[in-house]
Amino acid sequence: MKLKFIYGDIPFWRAEVGRLALYFGNIDFEDIRITRDEFSYLKEHGKLLDGTSIPFHQIPCLIVDDVSIAQTGAIARFCGKLSGLYPDNDSLEAAKIDQFIDFVTDLNVLFSGTNNISDQTQKISARKELVEGALYRKLKMLENCLSENLTWAVSRKISIADIAIWRLIGWFTAGVIDGFPKDMIASLPKLRRLCVAVDKHEKIQSWIQKTYPANYPRGNY
Ligand SMILES: N[C@@H](CCC(=O)N[C@@H](CS)C(=O)NCC(=O)O)C(=O)O
């Protein structure tokens, strides 16, 4: 099976959850990082310049032989099944993981609402309100869903849920989003512990060395 993973040249959670799942399983894939111009083209045409289909005109997209698969969650599950970071015969365990992936999407969508505010002062104030209100409320829910006795979100072993949570929280707390403070999860110890554990994992560290720019701001846990 030939795999091509298509996304931009940034370690955004939507891409990292799939790329890292493949890397964890030592599964060969072509890590295609498109340019801004190529992104504009695919948004308009639903394909790459070489004709590769991009179903919903969005990335990430995974090409499996000649079949194009879209949607972050679908790709993450597919890659996770190949690598053992997602079960292929335990529906309950799978659903437990799915709920976290979907929750990470919800958090992302909550943030995205502030992106359309063109006035910078209004944007920052909307984000501050979000961080202190709806977003923090959601983060506390996430904290409450984590167990005292487990390092990882779902079981005694790392899954695609942990990778998705780690990268989204890493982005939120890296100090790269205007209006988002670096100490956003300071009072959420289980979430911090999970993020630190993912960040320290040897496979994650090796991927970071291999693909992240030096001193890339990964977040504050
Ligand atoms: N529902 C999609 C959303 C993906 C998404 O919004 N991707 C962004 C890049 S991070 C994109 O392609 N935006 C272009 C657009 O929506 O036109 C998923 O889960 O993968």
The ligand as a Tripos MOL2 file, in Angstrom:
@<TRIPOS>MOLECULE
LIG
   20    19     1     0     0
SMALL
NO_CHARGES

@<TRIPOS>ATOM
      1 N1        -13.4850   19.0700    8.5300 N.3       1 LIG1
      2 C1        -12.1450   19.1320    8.0240 C.3       1 LIG1
      3 C2        -11.6100   20.5410    8.2130 C.3       1 LIG1
      4 C3        -10.2210   20.6740    7.6290 C.3       1 LIG1
      5 C4         -9.8210   22.1110    7.4880 C.2       1 LIG1
      6 O1        -10.5570   23.0500    7.8460 O.2       1 LIG1
      7 N2         -8.6450   22.2950    6.9140 N.am      1 LIG1
      8 C5         -8.1790   23.6300    6.6080 C.3       1 LIG1
      9 C6         -6.6840   23.6940    6.7930 C.3       1 LIG1
     10 S1         -6.2570   23.4100    8.4650 S.3       1 LIG1
     11 C7         -8.5350   23.8920    5.1630 C.2       1 LIG1
     12 O2         -8.2610   23.0930    4.3050 O.2       1 LIG1
     13 N3         -9.1930   25.0320    4.9110 N.am      1 LIG1
     14 C8         -9.5580   25.4210    3.6020 C.3       1 LIG1
     15 C9        -11.0350   25.5360    3.4290 C.2       1 LIG1
     16 O3        -11.7890   25.0670    4.2910 O.co2     1 LIG1
     17 O4        -11.4290   26.0810    2.3960 O.co2     1 LIG1
     18 C10       -11.2580   18.1000    8.6980 C.2       1 LIG1
     19 O5        -11.6640   17.6100    9.7770 O.co2     1 LIG1
     20 O6        -10.1900   17.7570    8.1940 O.co2     1 LIG1
@<TRIPOS>BOND
     1     1     2 1
     2     2     3 1
     3     2    18 1
     4     3     4 1
     5     4     5 1
     6     5     6 2
     7     5     7 1
     8     7     8 1
     9     8     9 1
    10     8    11 1
    11     9    10 1
    12    11    12 2
    13    11    13 1
    14    13    14 1
    15    14    15 1
    16    15    16 2
    17    15    17 1
    18    18    19 2
    19    18    20 1
@<TRIPOS>SUBSTRUCTURE
     1 LIG1         1 GROUP 0 **** ****
